[in-house]
Structure formats: C-alpha cells, structure tokens
Amino acid sequence: METTTVETTSYYGQVGLIPLLIVLVLAVIPYWKIWSRTGHSGAWALLMLVPVVNLISLWVLAFKDWPALRGRR
C-alpha cells in the first residue's frame, strides 16, 4: 500500500500572502497621505513597514518642522 503526500504548503502560503498584502497597503496609505500633507515626501510612509523604524519616523514627523507650515509663521 503506497501513500501519497500532497503539497499543501505552497497553496496555504499563497492564500496567506494576499491578506498580508491587503493589510500592508491599508496601513501605508493613511501614512502616505499624512506625510504628503505635511509637505514631506509620501515615500516616508514606507518606513511604517519596518519594525522600530516606524516608531522613530513618527517621532520625526511629530517634532520636525513641516514644510507645509513654513509660510504660515
């Protein structure tokens, strides 16, 4: 009697990848808009995907001068 093994790892790996990508996109878009509205490049939002660096970038955003407010002072 022979038993056959079924490769399920690749299927489940792909199914889990789609929700992960959706969550990542949903997490980056609001930060992209926030960075853009402050006058910075929206690409700073990509730092939200890097652990610990995401916290540092929020501190930079909070305490750095915003180019969008330079004309209002």
Helices and strands as residue ranges (DSSP letters): H 9-37, G 42-49, H 53-63, G 67-72
